[in-house]
């Protein structure tokens, strides 16, 4: 039944099924009974041959019209320093209606199924994204201002929906202002195994913003469970608009901290490579696969520095992760030449040539490498 429903949802949505990285979906929402727009921005290498089996975390943004352009471009620019991610922007055409966590009489909505936007994300947006794209199990929700308030509400009401919650300048003084009293009335809702990152600005036009932020931080200090990984930071140099970018940058850098491992760290300690990615996987809760370009950069560094034992180890890892690509076999031929093993080098370069597809410059380099190896035979 679920598959039938999802098929109907897909058919009701105006989708483009090509290889576009930037997609706008006009989703005919059964819940809102109107068309809602959802924006998708895929990682730069999403359609590359080497990434055909790779799955990605997803960052969901509220207020797509204001947040999607700056956030998606930053996320994709940072790849390598953080995980590559699929970015999903959800339009909220009536912000006060869509993002408010309050009933008409100003009380916090205690039943998540009664919050239209939250239910829309849970029952329509996330299933569509997860069916259409190569997602993994890790997801983040980020919102700014009213979107930050909505992010806090989502964590408190349906914590299982996302792994990381990023509340940027959350508008806790907006409307009835009952979110803080709600948290104080139900402190057990902070006993979570999640990551919560809150950032707000010191240069703010809102009189209650900083006192409410301090009050929220005190509640977190007093009541957050030991597994709630939370940070709440006041940015002295930022204002209400700049915090949306700077706060998100710092948040994703923190979530994916220590993403890169350098060649010097594994010099003489090649198994540090495995320990590094095992540590990332355990911390984030999903298997972190080293990205293709990271492995290229690391392998090339080790070969150039003549750390040949380490280079061979990493290149063989690269082959194991991406067995149908030419680049690691080309690098392996360089490793074998450094080891003065031209017979093995010629086998590696021939394998690379057989896997090289529609890349004239790569094929030219491989043929030149083959000639060099043949001269050494």
Buried (B, 14 or more C-beta within 10 A) or exposed (E): EEEEEBEEBBEBBEBEEEEEBEBBBEBBBEBBEEEBBBBBBBBBBBEEBBBEEBBBBBBBBBBBEBBBEEBBEBBBEBBEEBBBBBBBBBBBEEBEEBBBBBBEEEEBBEEBEEBBBBBBBBBBBBBBBBEBBBBBEBBBBBBBBBBBBBBBBBBBBBBEBBBBBBBBBBBBBBBBBBBBEBBBEEBEBBEBEBBBBBBBBBEBEBEBBBEBBEBBBEBBEEBBBEEBBBBBBBBEEBBBEBBBBBBBBBBBEBBBEEBBBEBEEBBEEBEBBEEBBEEBEEEBEBEBBBBBBBBBBBBBBBBEEEBBEBBBBBBBBBBEBBEEBBBBBBBBBBBBBBBEBBEBBBBBBBBBBEBBEEEEEBBEBBEEBBEBBEEEE
